[in-house]
Amino acid sequence: MLLSLVVHTYSLRYWFPATIMLGTAPAYLLSWGVWRLLSTVLPARWYHRLDDRLYCIYQSMVLFFFENYTGVEIVIYGDIPKNKENVIYLSNHQCTADWIIADMLAIRQSALGHVRYVLKDGLKWLPLYGWYFSQHGGAYVKRSAKFNERAMKKKLLTQTQCGAPMYLVIFPEGTRYNPELKNVIADSQAFASKEGLAVLRHTLTPRMKASHIAIESMKGHLNAVYDITVAYEGTLDVSGQRKPAPSMPEFLCKECPRVHIHFDRVDIKEIPLEPVFFRRWLHERFEIKDRLLTDFYESEDADKIRKFPGEGKPSLLNLSKTLPSVVILGGLTLPLLLTENGRKLGRGCHDETHKRHGATVPFFLYQINTSQRTAHKMMAHAYWGLWAGTRKGCHRLKETFVRAAGACWDH
């Protein structure tokens, strides 16, 4: 009994915020849909202005849970500019929580609504979120020979020509670095050796296409590149070996006490545009990241391990930047939940998505591993329970949490 209670309580750390974030999605998308319809007769820049504001509201609510709710400490090395800029955000990639780190930096610059992503093509099939990220200005790309340069250029030029502010997030590695996937790391290192590039130990060899096309296409619109290196505290085991970074669910379960972020601003004029020189420049930036991460994970100096060089400043996110969004989205969602027509509309969103994709799996819950996908399918039923209303819906929601706790414990 006691063990069961502990497991259920632990699982609620994840399922409670996830249900709220997912449950408010229909109200958000309805609000956005009304504005999208009205904006068809208005200049494109007007649409982008309010779309960015709506996106900022939703993502602020997400950050309320990922930062204020979890109590994670954010330590920043370097000075984030006070003024908003049009930038490309280049970072090492370790886990799904990396997307949230980009939001954490953007909100500290009052640029959260301007965040857009370059995502791998498969993510466009994520229900609701995959389609909306594209509408918000994100670009989906395929790897290697299937990479469609023309489509990406067209998407970015459409954004810049209408004057849309740009905070474009790119992870040049293309694949998450996981220290347990030895074959992926070995293949990446073999490719670097073959190309005469420095072999990296704590990142994968960066791919240049998406980054180069983005900078080349928007060179007249961009101010800088933000070179970001992220390290999650708690990713060293007792033997001193690096462990995988936390997933989004693990992050919500408060398994990461502190995130270290090294920030370096590179003026756009300092970046070479010729492909050969750009490739060298990008790899050199990742060599710097690799040295930073090597010191962070392997330094023999007790004062340097689990830190980046320089002064790290803890950065607290004020509730005034996130809590109002929770209240706003909650206020939009409650009228739908409390009326029969509203609940039908919410269930309709779920049923249509379920019919097309099998389960409603939000972007912040997406994982590769099969056992987690099974748990996320349960999350879809929790969503249905939330929108079903009445005693039956509440019972189904409660039942889902209990089943989810068992699934998480088993796996």
C-alpha angles and dihedrals in degrees: 000000000000092000090049091051091051092050093048092048091050093049091052088064086071106027097049097058091036092055092050093047091049095039093058093051096089092052090048094048092047090054091047092047092054090051092046090054094048093045095059089090094044132079113278093242090062091054092049092048095058093034088057090050093051091047090051090054094052095044091047087058090050090051090051088066099036095047115014095035096044093042091220114169115233114208116191125197110198135023120288111212113252093219123069116252139185102252149157114231112213117187143161112259123225109142146353090272088070088082090059091051089060089054091048091058094041094054090053087059094043088244101112094119091055095060113120128169140222102216136182111262097248092066092067087080093063105120114257095340098060092055095042095050088059091050089051091057104271122142128221118212137185124218131256117334094006093058108126105213094176094055093049093047091049092050094049094043090051088056097046096044091060090047097248112170111246132217097158115187117209130173102200094194088071091206131057117259108238116175090209093061096077094168093057091050092046092051091050092050092046090053091051091050091049091052093046094249128138112271112242123212105187100034135038122251106277121241113224107200102087094040093047094047091048094051094041094048096047102031092123092049101045129086101187151337117249108216106203129187117188129194125179117216114229094044096112118088125216091272092054095253120139116253129201115281117253120276120227093264091050090048090054088049087062094246093139113066097181140015121204116207123188110201125197124171117210117192111235090234090064094060118092115229099200106103096232093050093040091054090052091047093051093048091049089054089054091048086059090050090049092053091048092051093044090056091045094053105026110028113133090207109093090211093056105040116101089017138088120231117273131027116327113207119202109231118204118201109223116231089230088074096053113020096067089059091053089052093046095049091042089052091051093047101046096065088054093048094047097052128066094227090049092052090049089053092050092047089047090058089051096044093049092048092045090052092053101037108019097241139019103251114171123217093249090055098045114126134165099222117096097225090056091049088056089053090048090054085059086053088059089057089049088054090052089049092052092053097039092073124192125067095304093056093046091049091051091049091051091047091052093054090052093049091045091053090055092047092051091048093048093051 
